C-alpha cells in the first residue's frame, strides 16, 4: 500500500471518529444538558489527529504534483483512481443505505487513444521529443552568392547591350588630307520580365494559434522552398513561359582553345582549359560551379603512386581549384560544369523579397477554420555577357581519371 493510500485511509478513520464523538456530544447535551469532560477530551484528541492526518495527506499530494510537473507520469489504473474518489468512498461506506446514481469524472491522462496517431500505449503519456524532424534536410544554396545583387521597383528590366564593336583604330599621319578610319558600334535594347516563384499550404488556424513553434516552422519551410526552386532557376531555367533564363542556358559552350596540347585529359585539365577560354574572351574566370559528385572525384584524383594530386585529407582548406573557389551545387547536373566571371557576367534584380502571407479570406477557409499560407518572391536575372560564362561536360576519359 502506498503512503498516499495509507494516509487517506487513516484520515477517513479519524474523520469517522470525530463524527462519532460529535454524535455522542449531541446525545449528552440532549440528555444531560452538557458534554462530559471525558467526551470533550476524547473529541479534542480525535480532532487534533484528524487535522494532523489531513495536513499529512495534503503534503503527499503536493509532493506528487511537483513530481508530476518534473516528468513523473500517472501510474494508477482507472479502477484505482475510481475507488479512491471521495464520493465513491462515501458510497462504499454507506453500504446498503446508498441510493441513487453516482457520476465521477475521470480526467484523461493520455495524449491520445491507444489506437490513435500519438504513439501512446495504454495510459502512459507519449514522450514528446522537441522540434520537428524534416523529411529532407535544408540544402545549402550557392548560386545567388556568385552573382551581382540588385533591386528593382518595376515589373521589367531594360538594359542596353553592345552587339558589335569593330575597332578600326590605326596610327595615322599628321596630314589633313588623310581620312581617319571609322570604327563601328551597334547596340540592342534587351527587356527582361520579372518572374514570380510561389507556393502555398493549407493549415488549421487553431494549430497555428496554439503552437507558435509550428507557425514559425511553416514560415521557414515555405521560404526554403522558394530558395530551393530559385537555385535551380538561376542555374538551369530555360527562359520559356514563366521560367528565368538561367546561366547554363545562356553560357558559351566549351571549346578547347587552340594552341594547347593535352595528353590524357583529366577533369582538372578541362576546368583549366575552360578558364583559358574565358581569359581569351577577355573575361578572366572567378570561380567554378560543380556537382558535389564531380568535385569529390577531382579531390580524390591521385598520381601513379597513390598520392593525392593536390588535396590534403587532413587539411581544412575550402574547395579551391586553380586558385579559384569551387561552388558545389546539387542543382548542377553531374558530369557538367560552369566556369566564368560570375559577378561580371550576370546580375539578380529582386523586385520582391521572399514573403509569407496568411489569409482566411476564402469562404471555405472561414467556415472550416483553415488558413492559406502563401510564400512568393519576384526577381529577374540579367546575363550581360554570355562569353564570360563557359559551360561544358567532362569527357568520359576525363571523368574516369
N, C-alpha and C positions, 0 to 999 in steps of 0.2 A: 504494500500500500504506500502511495506517495505521501510526502509531507502535506501537500495540499489536501488530499483526501482525508488524512488523519485529523488535520486542523478543522476541516469542515464538519467532520463527524463529532469532534469534541465540542465545537461551537453549538451544534444542534442539540447535543445533550445538555450543555449548560443553559441554553435558551429554554429548553423544556423544564429544567429545574427552576429557573426564575419564574416561568409561568405557573409552576406548581405552587411555589411559595406565594405568588400573587393571589392564587385562588384560596390558599389557606388563610392569608391575611383578610381577604374579603369575608370568609366564613367567620373568623374570630370577631371581626368588627360587628357582624350581624348578631352573633350570639352573645358576645361578652362586652361589646361596646368599645373594645380596644384590641390592639395587637400585642401579643405577649412578647416579652423581651427575647425569649428563645427564638421565636419566629423571625423577629427583626434581625437578630444576629445571623441566623441562617440565610435569610433573604439577602442581607448585605454581602455576605460571603459569596453567595451564588451570583449576585450581580457583578461583583468585582471579577470573579472568574470568567463570566461571560464577556465583559469588556476586554479582559486580557486576551482571551481567545480570538475575539473579533479583531483586535489590533494585530495579532499574530497572522491571522488569515489575510488581512489587508496587506501586510508586509510581504507575504509569499506571492500574492497576486501582483504587487508592484515589481518584485524581482522577476517574475515570469514575463511581465510586459516588457521590461527593459531587455531581457534576454531575447524576446521576440523581435525587438527593433534591431538587435545586433545580428539577426540572421537565423535565430532558432525557429524551427518550424513547428506547427501544431502537430502533435503525435497522437492525441486522443481520438478514438473512433467516434462516429456519430452516436452510437449507443451509449458510450461512456459520457459524452457531453450531455446527452438527453437526461440520463438518470441523475446527473449532478446538478441539474437545474433546480433552483429553489422551489418553484411551483410544483415540479414533479415530486420532489422530496416531500412537500406538504401533502400531496395527494396520496403518496405511498403511506405516509404516517396516518392518514385518515382511515385507510383500510376500507372496510365495507361501508363506512359512513360517507365516502366521497360519491357525489352525484354530479352529473353534467359532463361537459366536454372540456378538454384541456388542450390548448394550442401553444406550442413552443417554437419560436423562430430559431432555426439553426443557420447561423451565418456561414456563407460559403468560405471555404479556406483554400480553394484551389484556384489557379489562374485559368482553368478551363476544364472541360469534361474529360473523362478518361479516354474518350474516343475522338476528341477534338484535335485541333492543329497545334495546340500549345505545347505538346510533348509531355504533359503531366501524366503521372501514373498514380492511380489510387487517389489518396487525399494529400499527396505531397506536392507542394508548390514547385513548379519548374524553376531551375536555377538559371535565370535570365542573364546571359553574358552581355557586357556593354558593347555598344557600337553596332554596326551593320556589316555583314560580310558581303562584299561586292561580287557580282557574277564574274566580272572581268576587272583586273586592276587598271588604274589610270595609265594611259600611255604618255610617254614624255614627248612633247611636241618640239620640233626643232626648226621647221621651215620658216615660220614667221620671223624668228630672230635673225635670220640671214639677210632679210630684205630691208630696204629703206622704209621707215614708217612715214605715214602721212594721214591727214584727215580731210574731210570734205563736208560741206553743208548742202551739197547738190545731189541730184539723182543720177548725174552723169559726169564723166571726166573727159575733158577735151585737152589734147596736147598736140603740139606741132612736132612732127618727126622729119628729120632730114633724110631724104631718099636718094639724093645724088649729090656728089661733090667731085667735080672734075677740076683737078688742080693743074692749071697751065702756067704756073709761075716759073719764069726762067730769068737768068741775068740778061739785061738789055743794055744797049749802048746809050750813051748820053747824046742822043740825036733826036731832035724834034720831029724828024721825018720818019722815024721808025715806029711802027704800030706796036703797042703793047699787047701781049697775049691775053685772051679772055678766058677766064675760068667760068664754071657753071655750077649753080646751086639749085636744087629742087626740094620742095617740102610738101608734105601731106598733112592734113588735119585728121587726127585719129580721135574717135569718140568711143568711150567705154561706158556701158551702163552699169550702175551699181546693182549688185546682186544680193539676194536675201537668202540666208540659211536659217531654217526654223524647224522646230518640232514641239510637240506638246504631250502632256499626260493628263489623265483624269485622276482625281483623288477625293477622298472623303473629307469634307470640311471639318468634321469632328476630330478625325485623326490628326489633321494638321494643327488644329487648335489645342488638342490635348498633348501633343508630342512635338514641342518646338524643335527637338533634335531631328525628327523625321522631316519637318518642313525645310530645315537647313540642308539636310542631305539631298532632298529632291532638287532644291535650288542648285546645289553644286553639281549634281549629276547631269542636270539639263545643260548647264554651262559647259561641262566637259564634252557632252555630245556635240555641241556646236564646234568646239575646238578640234575634236576628232575629225569631223567632216571638213572643216576648214583646211586642216593639214593636207588632206587628200586633194581638195580642190586646188589649193595653191600649187601643188606639185603636178597633179595629173588631170585637172579639169580640161575638157575638150573644147570649151568655148561654144557649145551648142545649147540652144534653149536658155535655161537659167543657170548654166554652169559657167564658172570662171574659165578664162583662157589661161591654163596653167603654164608653169615653167617648162615642163618636159614637152608640152605641145608646141611651144614656140622656139625652143632652143635649137641651135645649129647642130646638125648631125656630125658625129666624129668621123674625121678622115685623117689617116696617118699623114703627117706633114712630110713633104718631100725633103730629101737630103738626109734622112735619118735611117740607118740600117739597124734593125733589131733582130737578134737571133734568139729563138726560144722565148718569145714574148710572154711575160707574166702579167698578172693583174696590176702589179705595181708599175710595170713599164707602160701599160696602156694609160694609166692615170697621168703619168708624167708626160706622155705624148699629147694627151688632151690639154694639159697645162700649156704645152708649147703651141698648140693650135690657137688657144685663146691669146697667147702672147703675140703670135704672128698677126692676129687680127687687131692687135694693139689694145687689148683688154686683158691685162695680166690677171690670172685667176687668184681668188682669195680663199677658196675652200672647195671641198668635195661633199657630195651627198651620196651615201651608200646604204644599202640594206645591211642590217646587222650581221646577216649570214656572210655576206661578201667581205665585210670588214674583219670578221673573225678569221676567214680564210687567209686574208692578207697578213694579219698579225701572226698567224701560225706558219707562215712561209719560212722554210728552213734551207740551209745550204746543204752541200753534199755530205757534210759531217754531222748533220742533225742539229746544228745550232740555228737559233732564230736569227733571221737576217737583220732585223732592226728592233724587234720587240724585246722588252725585258719583263718576263713574267713576274718578277718581284718588285718592279717599279710602280710608281703611282702617277706617271705622266698621262695626260689626257690623250685622246685619239688625234694623232698628227701624222701626216704623210707628206713627204717632200716639202716640209716646212709649213704646210697649210693645214688648218683644222679640218677634221672629218666630222660631219653631222650624220649620225645614224638615224634613219627613219624607216619605220615599218611600212610607210606609205610608198617607199621606193621599191619597185619590183626587184626581186632577187635576180642577179645577173646583169642589172643595168646600173648606170652611174650618171651623175651630173656634176660637171666641174665648171667653175666660172667665177666671174667677178659679180657676186650676187647683189650687193648693195648698189653697185653701179648699173647693173642690168635692169633691175625692176624695183617697183615701189608699191606698197599697200596703201590704199586710201580707206580709212574707216569712216563710214557715214554714220553708223550707229553701233556703239559697243554692245557686247553681249548683254542682253537684259532679260529678266524673268518677270512675267506679268501673271497675276492670279485674277480670274474673273468668275463671277457667278451669274452673269447676265443672261446666259442661255436659260430658256424656260425649263428644260429638263434638269439642268443643274440646280435650279432653285427648288423644284419640288422633290428632288432626290438627295438634297443636301450634298451635292457634289461641286467640285470646283475644277475649272480648267486652268492648268499651269502651262503657260506658253513661254518658250525661250526662242529668241531670234537675234540675229545680227545682220548688218548690211555693210558690204565692203566692195571694193573694186581692186583689181590687180592690173597694173600697167607694166608691160615689159617694153622698156625703151630700146634696149639694144640686144636683140636675139644673138648677135655674133659674140656677145660676152658670156654666153652660156653654151657649153659643149655637152651634148648628151650622147650616150653610146651604150654598147653592151660589151661584155667580156667575151673574147674568143674562147671556144671550147678548150683549146690547149692552154690558154692563159688561166681560165677558171680552174682547171685541174692541176695547175702547178703549185 
